[in-house]
Amino acid sequence: MHYRPAFIFISLFFSITIYGQNNTCNCLENLEKTIQKTEENYAGYPSKVNAGTPKTYKQLVHC
């Protein structure tokens, strides 16, 4: 009889843990949006990605 509270606690803990692991994130889409916004808004982008570095940059962002 004294195991009932422990059983209830463990059941609730695992159900919350399983629910918390539900991954509905579209990570690739989020990454692409972040790359696009960085290219548009980062003030140092033109000086970092210039005529000498586009091939290396494309390899990094479009693996």
N, CA, C, O and CB atoms as a CASP TS submission, in Angstrom:
PFRMAT TS
TARGET T0000
AUTHOR 0000-0000-0000
METHOD Language model
MODEL 1
PARENT N/A
ATOM      1  N   MET     1       0.817  -1.197   0.000  1.00  0.00           N
ATOM      2  CA  MET     1       0.000   0.000   0.000  1.00  0.00           C
ATOM      3  C   MET     1       0.865   1.266   0.000  1.00  0.00           C
ATOM      4  O   MET     1       0.486   2.267  -0.609  1.00  0.00           O
ATOM      5  CB  MET     1      -0.932  -0.005   1.206  1.00  0.00           C
ATOM      6  N   HIS     2       2.000   1.237   0.662  1.00  0.00           N
ATOM      7  CA  HIS     2       2.847   2.426   0.719  1.00  0.00           C
ATOM      8  C   HIS     2       3.637   2.622  -0.576  1.00  0.00           C
ATOM      9  O   HIS     2       4.342   3.622  -0.713  1.00  0.00           O
ATOM     10  CB  HIS     2       3.804   2.331   1.902  1.00  0.00           C
ATOM     11  N   TYR     3       3.537   1.695  -1.525  1.00  0.00           N
ATOM     12  CA  TYR     3       4.200   1.851  -2.819  1.00  0.00           C
ATOM     13  C   TYR     3       3.378   2.676  -3.797  1.00  0.00           C
ATOM     14  O   TYR     3       3.889   3.130  -4.821  1.00  0.00           O
ATOM     15  CB  TYR     3       4.488   0.494  -3.418  1.00  0.00           C
ATOM     16  N   ARG     4       2.118   2.867  -3.483  1.00  0.00           N
ATOM     17  CA  ARG     4       1.223   3.584  -4.401  1.00  0.00           C
ATOM     18  C   ARG     4       1.695   5.012  -4.695  1.00  0.00           C
ATOM     19  O   ARG     4       1.728   5.375  -5.871  1.00  0.00           O
ATOM     20  CB  ARG     4      -0.183   3.624  -3.821  1.00  0.00           C
ATOM     21  N   PRO     5       2.062   5.850  -3.717  1.00  0.00           N
ATOM     22  CA  PRO     5       2.532   7.209  -4.038  1.00  0.00           C
ATOM     23  C   PRO     5       3.797   7.201  -4.901  1.00  0.00           C
ATOM     24  O   PRO     5       3.943   8.024  -5.805  1.00  0.00           O
ATOM     25  CB  PRO     5       2.799   7.985  -2.749  1.00  0.00           C
ATOM     26  N   ALA     6       4.698   6.275  -4.620  1.00  0.00           N
ATOM     27  CA  ALA     6       5.919   6.195  -5.424  1.00  0.00           C
ATOM     28  C   ALA     6       5.584   5.791  -6.852  1.00  0.00           C
ATOM     29  O   ALA     6       6.153   6.334  -7.799  1.00  0.00           O
ATOM     30  CB  ALA     6       6.916   5.194  -4.805  1.00  0.00           C
ATOM     31  N   PHE     7       4.671   4.849  -7.014  1.00  0.00           N
ATOM     32  CA  PHE     7       4.263   4.411  -8.347  1.00  0.00           C
ATOM     33  C   PHE     7       3.613   5.556  -9.117  1.00  0.00           C
ATOM     34  O   PHE     7       3.890   5.744 -10.302  1.00  0.00           O
ATOM     35  CB  PHE     7       3.297   3.222  -8.248  1.00  0.00           C
ATOM     36  N   ILE     8       2.761   6.311  -8.459  1.00  0.00           N
ATOM     37  CA  ILE     8       2.100   7.447  -9.111  1.00  0.00           C
ATOM     38  C   ILE     8       3.138   8.498  -9.505  1.00  0.00           C
ATOM     39  O   ILE     8       3.090   9.028 -10.615  1.00  0.00           O
ATOM     40  CB  ILE     8       1.026   8.071  -8.177  1.00  0.00           C
ATOM     41  N   PHE     9       4.059   8.796  -8.620  1.00  0.00           N
ATOM     42  CA  PHE     9       5.098   9.778  -8.921  1.00  0.00           C
ATOM     43  C   PHE     9       5.945   9.338 -10.110  1.00  0.00           C
ATOM     44  O   PHE     9       6.200  10.131 -11.016  1.00  0.00           O
ATOM     45  CB  PHE     9       5.987  10.003  -7.699  1.00  0.00           C
ATOM     46  N   ILE    10       6.377   8.095 -10.113  1.00  0.00           N
ATOM     47  CA  ILE    10       7.207   7.592 -11.212  1.00  0.00           C
ATOM     48  C   ILE    10       6.426   7.599 -12.517  1.00  0.00           C
ATOM     49  O   ILE    10       6.972   7.957 -13.561  1.00  0.00           O
ATOM     50  CB  ILE    10       7.714   6.172 -10.906  1.00  0.00           C
ATOM     51  N   SER    11       5.166   7.212 -12.473  1.00  0.00           N
ATOM     52  CA  SER    11       4.334   7.222 -13.684  1.00  0.00           C
ATOM     53  C   SER    11       4.194   8.631 -14.242  1.00  0.00           C
ATOM     54  O   SER    11       4.322   8.832 -15.450  1.00  0.00           O
ATOM     55  CB  SER    11       2.946   6.638 -13.389  1.00  0.00           C
ATOM     56  N   LEU    12       3.937   9.599 -13.386  1.00  0.00           N
ATOM     57  CA  LEU    12       3.814  10.984 -13.838  1.00  0.00           C
ATOM     58  C   LEU    12       5.143  11.509 -14.375  1.00  0.00           C
ATOM     59  O   LEU    12       5.174  12.199 -15.394  1.00  0.00           O
ATOM     60  CB  LEU    12       3.322  11.876 -12.694  1.00  0.00           C
ATOM     61  N   PHE    13       6.222  11.186 -13.701  1.00  0.00           N
ATOM     62  CA  PHE    13       7.538  11.652 -14.139  1.00  0.00           C
ATOM     63  C   PHE    13       7.860  11.152 -15.539  1.00  0.00           C
ATOM     64  O   PHE    13       8.290  11.928 -16.392  1.00  0.00           O
ATOM     65  CB  PHE    13       8.619  11.194 -13.159  1.00  0.00           C
ATOM     66  N   PHE    14       7.655   9.866 -15.782  1.00  0.00           N
ATOM     67  CA  PHE    14       7.974   9.313 -17.097  1.00  0.00           C
ATOM     68  C   PHE    14       7.023   9.806 -18.173  1.00  0.00           C
ATOM     69  O   PHE    14       7.438   9.985 -19.318  1.00  0.00           O
ATOM     70  CB  PHE    14       7.945   7.805 -17.047  1.00  0.00           C
ATOM     71  N   SER    15       5.763  10.029 -17.839  1.00  0.00           N
ATOM     72  CA  SER    15       4.834  10.539 -18.851  1.00  0.00           C
ATOM     73  C   SER    15       5.196  11.975 -19.228  1.00  0.00           C
ATOM     74  O   SER    15       5.070  12.351 -20.393  1.00  0.00           O
ATOM     75  CB  SER    15       3.376  10.470 -18.338  1.00  0.00           C
ATOM     76  N   ILE    16       5.637  12.771 -18.280  1.00  0.00           N
ATOM     77  CA  ILE    16       6.062  14.143 -18.575  1.00  0.00           C
ATOM     78  C   ILE    16       7.355  14.122 -19.386  1.00  0.00           C
ATOM     79  O   ILE    16       7.515  14.915 -20.314  1.00  0.00           O
ATOM     80  CB  ILE    16       6.258  14.955 -17.265  1.00  0.00           C
ATOM     81  N   THR    17       8.269  13.230 -19.051  1.00  0.00           N
ATOM     82  CA  THR    17       9.531  13.124 -19.781  1.00  0.00           C
ATOM     83  C   THR    17       9.291  12.720 -21.225  1.00  0.00           C
ATOM     84  O   THR    17       9.889  13.294 -22.136  1.00  0.00           O
ATOM     85  CB  THR    17      10.461  12.118 -19.103  1.00  0.00           C
ATOM     86  N   ILE    18       8.437  11.756 -21.443  1.00  0.00           N
ATOM     87  CA  ILE    18       8.136  11.306 -22.805  1.00  0.00           C
ATOM     88  C   ILE    18       7.454  12.420 -23.582  1.00  0.00           C
ATOM     89  O   ILE    18       7.770  12.631 -24.753  1.00  0.00           O
ATOM     90  CB  ILE    18       7.246  10.042 -22.784  1.00  0.00           C
ATOM     91  N   TYR    19       6.528  13.138 -22.960  1.00  0.00           N
ATOM     92  CA  TYR    19       5.852  14.246 -23.629  1.00  0.00           C
ATOM     93  C   TYR    19       6.846  15.353 -23.966  1.00  0.00           C
ATOM     94  O   TYR    19       6.732  15.975 -25.022  1.00  0.00           O
ATOM     95  CB  TYR    19       4.716  14.797 -22.750  1.00  0.00           C
ATOM     96  N   GLY    20       7.803  15.610 -23.105  1.00  0.00           N
ATOM     97  CA  GLY    20       8.796  16.654 -23.327  1.00  0.00           C
ATOM     98  C   GLY    20       9.750  16.342 -24.459  1.00  0.00           C
ATOM     99  O   GLY    20      10.395  17.247 -24.989  1.00  0.00           O
ATOM    100  N   GLN    21       9.855  15.089 -24.839  1.00  0.00           N
ATOM    101  CA  GLN    21      10.757  14.702 -25.913  1.00  0.00           C
ATOM    102  C   GLN    21      10.084  14.730 -27.271  1.00  0.00           C
ATOM    103  O   GLN    21      10.710  14.392 -28.276  1.00  0.00           O
ATOM    104  CB  GLN    21      11.309  13.332 -25.651  1.00  0.00           C
ATOM    105  N   ASN    22       8.838  15.120 -27.322  1.00  0.00           N
ATOM    106  CA  ASN    22       8.129  15.209 -28.592  1.00  0.00           C
ATOM    107  C   ASN    22       8.746  16.333 -29.411  1.00  0.00           C
ATOM    108  O   ASN    22       8.605  17.506 -29.066  1.00  0.00           O
ATOM    109  CB  ASN    22       6.603  15.446 -28.375  1.00  0.00           C
ATOM    110  N   ASN    23       9.426  15.981 -30.490  1.00  0.00           N
ATOM    111  CA  ASN    23      10.154  16.958 -31.294  1.00  0.00           C
ATOM    112  C   ASN    23       9.354  17.283 -32.548  1.00  0.00           C
ATOM    113  O   ASN    23       9.238  16.453 -33.450  1.00  0.00           O
ATOM    114  CB  ASN    23      11.562  16.432 -31.666  1.00  0.00           C
ATOM    115  N   THR    24       8.808  18.483 -32.602  1.00  0.00           N
ATOM    116  CA  THR    24       8.056  18.909 -33.777  1.00  0.00           C
ATOM    117  C   THR    24       8.793  20.021 -34.512  1.00  0.00           C
ATOM    118  O   THR    24       8.209  20.714 -35.345  1.00  0.00           O
ATOM    119  CB  THR    24       6.653  19.375 -33.376  1.00  0.00           C
ATOM    120  N   CYS    25      10.058  20.188 -34.208  1.00  0.00           N
ATOM    121  CA  CYS    25      10.864  21.246 -34.809  1.00  0.00           C
ATOM    122  C   CYS    25      11.283  20.860 -36.220  1.00  0.00           C
ATOM    123  O   CYS    25      11.734  19.740 -36.458  1.00  0.00           O
ATOM    124  CB  CYS    25      12.101  21.539 -33.947  1.00  0.00           C
ATOM    125  N   ASN    26      11.134  21.779 -37.141  1.00  0.00           N
ATOM    126  CA  ASN    26      11.662  21.579 -38.483  1.00  0.00           C
ATOM    127  C   ASN    26      13.030  22.255 -38.507  1.00  0.00           C
ATOM    128  O   ASN    26      13.163  23.400 -38.941  1.00  0.00           O
ATOM    129  CB  ASN    26      10.692  22.162 -39.598  1.00  0.00           C
ATOM    130  N   CYS    27      14.021  21.545 -38.045  1.00  0.00           N
ATOM    131  CA  CYS    27      15.346  22.126 -37.807  1.00  0.00           C
ATOM    132  C   CYS    27      16.023  22.608 -39.084  1.00  0.00           C
ATOM    133  O   CYS    27      16.672  23.654 -39.079  1.00  0.00           O
ATOM    134  CB  CYS    27      16.232  21.115 -37.125  1.00  0.00           C
ATOM    135  N   LEU    28      15.881  21.869 -40.167  1.00  0.00           N
ATOM    136  CA  LEU    28      16.520  22.274 -41.417  1.00  0.00           C
ATOM    137  C   LEU    28      15.941  23.597 -41.912  1.00  0.00           C
ATOM    138  O   LEU    28      16.679  24.468 -42.374  1.00  0.00           O
ATOM    139  CB  LEU    28      16.348  21.184 -42.489  1.00  0.00           C
ATOM    140  N   GLU    29      14.637  23.744 -41.814  1.00  0.00           N
ATOM    141  CA  GLU    29      13.997  25.002 -42.224  1.00  0.00           C
ATOM    142  C   GLU    29      14.459  26.157 -41.340  1.00  0.00           C
ATOM    143  O   GLU    29      14.732  27.251 -41.834  1.00  0.00           O
ATOM    144  CB  GLU    29      12.461  24.873 -42.165  1.00  0.00           C
ATOM    145  N   ASN    30      14.546  25.913 -40.038  1.00  0.00           N
ATOM    146  CA  ASN    30      15.025  26.949 -39.116  1.00  0.00           C
ATOM    147  C   ASN    30      16.460  27.348 -39.426  1.00  0.00           C
ATOM    148  O   ASN    30      16.797  28.531 -39.380  1.00  0.00           O
ATOM    149  CB  ASN    30      14.923  26.466 -37.670  1.00  0.00           C
ATOM    150  N   LEU    31      17.305  26.376 -39.741  1.00  0.00           N
ATOM    151  CA  LEU    31      18.693  26.670 -40.085  1.00  0.00           C
ATOM    152  C   LEU    31      18.773  27.494 -41.359  1.00  0.00           C
ATOM    153  O   LEU    31      19.536  28.458 -41.424  1.00  0.00           O
ATOM    154  CB  LEU    31      19.489  25.376 -40.244  1.00  0.00           C
ATOM    155  N   GLU    32      18.000  27.128 -42.369  1.00  0.00           N
ATOM    156  CA  GLU    32      18.015  27.873 -43.630  1.00  0.00           C
ATOM    157  C   GLU    32      17.546  29.314 -43.439  1.00  0.00           C
ATOM    158  O   GLU    32      18.102  30.232 -44.042  1.00  0.00           O
ATOM    159  CB  GLU    32      17.137  27.173 -44.666  1.00  0.00           C
ATOM    160  N   LYS    33      16.523  29.519 -42.602  1.00  0.00           N
ATOM    161  CA  LYS    33      16.054  30.882 -42.311  1.00  0.00           C
ATOM    162  C   LYS    33      17.131  31.682 -41.587  1.00  0.00           C
ATOM    163  O   LYS    33      17.330  32.863 -41.869  1.00  0.00           O
ATOM    164  CB  LYS    33      14.765  30.843 -41.464  1.00  0.00           C
ATOM    165  N   THR    34      17.821  31.036 -40.656  1.00  0.00           N
ATOM    166  CA  THR    34      18.886  31.718 -39.917  1.00  0.00           C
ATOM    167  C   THR    34      20.028  32.109 -40.844  1.00  0.00           C
ATOM    168  O   THR    34      20.563  33.212 -40.737  1.00  0.00           O
ATOM    169  CB  THR    34      19.410  30.829 -38.785  1.00  0.00           C
ATOM    170  N   ILE    35      20.402  31.222 -41.746  1.00  0.00           N
ATOM    171  CA  ILE    35      21.459  31.535 -42.714  1.00  0.00           C
ATOM    172  C   ILE    35      21.031  32.696 -43.598  1.00  0.00           C
ATOM    173  O   ILE    35      21.815  33.613 -43.845  1.00  0.00           O
ATOM    174  CB  ILE    35      21.798  30.300 -43.579  1.00  0.00           C
ATOM    175  N   GLN    36      19.797  32.662 -44.072  1.00  0.00           N
ATOM    176  CA  GLN    36      19.299  33.733 -44.942  1.00  0.00           C
ATOM    177  C   GLN    36      19.294  35.074 -44.214  1.00  0.00           C
ATOM    178  O   GLN    36      19.739  36.081 -44.766  1.00  0.00           O
ATOM    179  CB  GLN    36      17.884  33.403 -45.443  1.00  0.00           C
ATOM    180  N   LYS    37      18.795  35.094 -42.983  1.00  0.00           N
ATOM    181  CA  LYS    37      18.745  36.351 -42.223  1.00  0.00           C
ATOM    182  C   LYS    37      20.152  36.861 -41.917  1.00  0.00           C
ATOM    183  O   LYS    37      20.387  38.069 -41.914  1.00  0.00           O
ATOM    184  CB  LYS    37      17.958  36.158 -40.912  1.00  0.00           C
ATOM    185  N   THR    38      21.084  35.949 -41.661  1.00  0.00           N
ATOM    186  CA  THR    38      22.464  36.358 -41.414  1.00  0.00           C
ATOM    187  C   THR    38      23.061  36.991 -42.657  1.00  0.00           C
ATOM    188  O   THR    38      23.727  38.023 -42.578  1.00  0.00           O
ATOM    189  CB  THR    38      23.312  35.163 -40.968  1.00  0.00           C
ATOM    190  N   GLU    39      22.821  36.370 -43.806  1.00  0.00           N
ATOM    191  CA  GLU    39      23.339  36.925 -45.061  1.00  0.00           C
ATOM    192  C   GLU    39      22.742  38.302 -45.346  1.00  0.00           C
ATOM    193  O   GLU    39      23.428  39.171 -45.885  1.00  0.00           O
ATOM    194  CB  GLU    39      23.042  35.972 -46.229  1.00  0.00           C
ATOM    195  N   GLU    40      21.492  38.507 -44.997  1.00  0.00           N
ATOM    196  CA  GLU    40      20.822  39.784 -45.269  1.00  0.00           C
ATOM    197  C   GLU    40      21.180  40.870 -44.261  1.00  0.00           C
ATOM    198  O   GLU    40      21.269  42.041 -44.632  1.00  0.00           O
ATOM    199  CB  GLU    40      19.327  39.585 -45.278  1.00  0.00           C
ATOM    200  N   ASN    41      21.385  40.511 -42.999  1.00  0.00           N
ATOM    201  CA  ASN    41      21.473  41.515 -41.941  1.00  0.00           C
ATOM    202  C   ASN    41      22.835  41.663 -41.270  1.00  0.00           C
ATOM    203  O   ASN    41      23.073  42.672 -40.606  1.00  0.00           O
ATOM    204  CB  ASN    41      20.485  41.200 -40.913  1.00  0.00           C
ATOM    205  N   TYR    42      23.723  40.707 -41.418  1.00  0.00           N
ATOM    206  CA  TYR    42      25.023  40.783 -40.754  1.00  0.00           C
ATOM    207  C   TYR    42      25.897  41.817 -41.460  1.00  0.00           C
ATOM    208  O   TYR    42      26.212  41.671 -42.641  1.00  0.00           O
ATOM    209  CB  TYR    42      25.721  39.396 -40.740  1.00  0.00           C
ATOM    210  N   ALA    43      26.278  42.843 -40.742  1.00  0.00           N
ATOM    211  CA  ALA    43      27.033  43.946 -41.334  1.00  0.00           C
ATOM    212  C   ALA    43      28.394  43.500 -41.862  1.00  0.00           C
ATOM    213  O   ALA    43      28.897  44.087 -42.820  1.00  0.00           O
ATOM    214  CB  ALA    43      27.220  45.051 -40.313  1.00  0.00           C
ATOM    215  N   GLY    44      28.992  42.491 -41.270  1.00  0.00           N
ATOM    216  CA  GLY    44      30.302  42.032 -41.704  1.00  0.00           C
ATOM    217  C   GLY    44      30.267  40.975 -42.795  1.00  0.00           C
ATOM    218  O   GLY    44      31.317  40.515 -43.242  1.00  0.00           O
ATOM    219  N   TYR    45      29.082  40.586 -43.227  1.00  0.00           N
ATOM    220  CA  TYR    45      28.965  39.532 -44.243  1.00  0.00           C
ATOM    221  C   TYR    45      29.709  39.863 -45.537  1.00  0.00           C
ATOM    222  O   TYR    45      30.451  39.016 -46.036  1.00  0.00           O
ATOM    223  CB  TYR    45      27.505  39.285 -44.554  1.00  0.00           C
ATOM    224  N   PRO    46      29.538  41.061 -46.099  1.00  0.00           N
ATOM    225  CA  PRO    46      30.250  41.355 -47.351  1.00  0.00           C
ATOM    226  C   PRO    46      31.773  41.302 -47.221  1.00  0.00           C
ATOM    227  O   PRO    46      32.463  40.945 -48.175  1.00  0.00           O
ATOM    228  CB  PRO    46      29.848  42.717 -47.851  1.00  0.00           C
ATOM    229  N   SER    47      32.293  41.650 -46.065  1.00  0.00           N
ATOM    230  CA  SER    47      33.750  41.606 -45.909  1.00  0.00           C
ATOM    231  C   SER    47      34.249  40.194 -45.586  1.00  0.00           C
ATOM    232  O   SER    47      35.402  39.869 -45.868  1.00  0.00           O
ATOM    233  CB  SER    47      34.187  42.573 -44.811  1.00  0.00           C
ATOM    234  N   LYS    48      33.400  39.366 -45.003  1.00  0.00           N
ATOM    235  CA  LYS    48      33.801  37.994 -44.677  1.00  0.00           C
ATOM    236  C   LYS    48      33.629  37.058 -45.869  1.00  0.00           C
ATOM    237  O   LYS    48      34.473  36.195 -46.112  1.00  0.00           O
ATOM    238  CB  LYS    48      32.992  37.475 -43.492  1.00  0.00           C
ATOM    239  N   VAL    49      32.541  37.228 -46.608  1.00  0.00           N
ATOM    240  CA  VAL    49      32.289  36.405 -47.793  1.00  0.00           C
ATOM    241  C   VAL    49      32.477  37.313 -48.993  1.00  0.00           C
ATOM    242  O   VAL    49      31.566  38.037 -49.395  1.00  0.00           O
ATOM    243  CB  VAL    49      30.842  35.753 -47.773  1.00  0.00           C
ATOM    244  N   ASN    50      33.662  37.263 -49.553  1.00  0.00           N
ATOM    245  CA  ASN    50      33.999  38.153 -50.665  1.00  0.00           C
ATOM    246  C   ASN    50      34.400  37.327 -51.885  1.00  0.00           C
ATOM    247  O   ASN    50      34.148  36.122 -51.922  1.00  0.00           O
ATOM    248  CB  ASN    50      35.141  39.126 -50.267  1.00  0.00           C
ATOM    249  N   ALA    51      35.011  37.946 -52.866  1.00  0.00           N
ATOM    250  CA  ALA    51      35.364  37.272 -54.119  1.00  0.00           C
ATOM    251  C   ALA    51      36.291  36.075 -53.906  1.00  0.00           C
ATOM    252  O   ALA    51      36.307  35.159 -54.728  1.00  0.00           O
ATOM    253  CB  ALA    51      36.021  38.258 -55.064  1.00  0.00           C
ATOM    254  N   GLY    52      37.049  36.069 -52.837  1.00  0.00           N
ATOM    255  CA  GLY    52      37.979  34.972 -52.593  1.00  0.00           C
ATOM    256  C   GLY    52      37.430  33.834 -51.751  1.00  0.00           C
ATOM    257  O   GLY    52      38.080  32.796 -51.627  1.00  0.00           O
ATOM    258  N   THR    53      36.260  34.001 -51.174  1.00  0.00           N
ATOM    259  CA  THR    53      35.766  32.992 -50.234  1.00  0.00           C
ATOM    260  C   THR    53      34.413  32.356 -50.563  1.00  0.00           C
ATOM    261  O   THR    53      33.930  31.575 -49.743  1.00  0.00           O
ATOM    262  CB  THR    53      35.674  33.600 -48.909  1.00  0.00           C
ATOM    263  N   PRO    54      33.771  32.627 -51.689  1.00  0.00           N
ATOM    264  CA  PRO    54      32.419  32.081 -51.875  1.00  0.00           C
ATOM    265  C   PRO    54      32.375  30.554 -51.959  1.00  0.00           C
ATOM    266  O   PRO    54      31.405  29.945 -51.507  1.00  0.00           O
ATOM    267  CB  PRO    54      31.813  32.658 -53.124  1.00  0.00           C
ATOM    268  N   LYS    55      33.399  29.931 -52.524  1.00  0.00           N
ATOM    269  CA  LYS    55      33.396  28.475 -52.640  1.00  0.00           C
ATOM    270  C   LYS    55      33.440  27.825 -51.256  1.00  0.00           C
ATOM    271  O   LYS    55      32.694  26.886 -50.978  1.00  0.00           O
ATOM    272  CB  LYS    55      34.587  28.000 -53.493  1.00  0.00           C
ATOM    273  N   THR    56      34.311  28.327 -50.405  1.00  0.00           N
ATOM    274  CA  THR    56      34.418  27.801 -49.045  1.00  0.00           C
ATOM    275  C   THR    56      33.129  28.038 -48.275  1.00  0.00           C
ATOM    276  O   THR    56      32.655  27.154 -47.562  1.00  0.00           O
ATOM    277  CB  THR    56      35.601  28.445 -48.309  1.00  0.00           C
ATOM    278  N   TYR    57      32.563  29.226 -48.417  1.00  0.00           N
ATOM    279  CA  TYR    57      31.313  29.542 -47.727  1.00  0.00           C
ATOM    280  C   TYR    57      30.189  28.611 -48.178  1.00  0.00           C
ATOM    281  O   TYR    57      29.444  28.097 -47.342  1.00  0.00           O
ATOM    282  CB  TYR    57      30.918  31.006 -47.978  1.00  0.00           C
ATOM    283  N   LYS    58      30.058  28.390 -49.467  1.00  0.00           N
ATOM    284  CA  LYS    58      28.997  27.518 -49.977  1.00  0.00           C
ATOM    285  C   LYS    58      29.170  26.086 -49.488  1.00  0.00           C
ATOM    286  O   LYS    58      28.182  25.394 -49.241  1.00  0.00           O
ATOM    287  CB  LYS    58      28.975  27.547 -51.506  1.00  0.00           C
ATOM    288  N   GLN    59      30.412  25.635 -49.345  1.00  0.00           N
ATOM    289  CA  GLN    59      30.653  24.296 -48.807  1.00  0.00           C
ATOM    290  C   GLN    59      30.192  24.199 -47.358  1.00  0.00           C
ATOM    291  O   GLN    59      29.685  23.160 -46.935  1.00  0.00           O
ATOM    292  CB  GLN    59      32.138  23.936 -48.913  1.00  0.00           C
ATOM    293  N   LEU    60      30.364  25.264 -46.604  1.00  0.00           N
ATOM    294  CA  LEU    60      29.978  25.250 -45.196  1.00  0.00           C
ATOM    295  C   LEU    60      28.468  25.296 -45.001  1.00  0.00           C
ATOM    296  O   LEU    60      27.929  24.574 -44.162  1.00  0.00           O
ATOM    297  CB  LEU    60      30.614  26.413 -44.479  1.00  0.00           C
ATOM    298  N   VAL    61      27.787  26.131 -45.761  1.00  0.00           N
ATOM    299  CA  VAL    61      26.350  26.301 -45.522  1.00  0.00           C
ATOM    300  C   VAL    61      25.473  25.358 -46.332  1.00  0.00           C
ATOM    301  O   VAL    61      24.307  25.166 -45.988  1.00  0.00           O
ATOM    302  CB  VAL    61      25.956  27.709 -45.825  1.00  0.00           C
ATOM    303  N   HIS    62      25.990  24.780 -47.373  1.00  0.00           N
ATOM    304  CA  HIS    62      25.186  23.886 -48.213  1.00  0.00           C
ATOM    305  C   HIS    62      25.828  22.505 -48.278  1.00  0.00           C
ATOM    306  O   HIS    62      26.128  21.997 -49.358  1.00  0.00           O
ATOM    307  CB  HIS    62      25.023  24.470 -49.636  1.00  0.00           C
ATOM    308  N   CYS    63      26.032  21.915 -47.121  1.00  0.00           N
ATOM    309  CA  CYS    63      26.706  20.602 -47.041  1.00  0.00           C
ATOM    310  C   CYS    63      25.951  19.529 -47.772  1.00  0.00           C
ATOM    311  O   CYS    63      26.385  18.378 -47.798  1.00  0.00           O
ATOM    312  CB  CYS    63      26.887  20.185 -45.600  1.00  0.00           C
TER
END
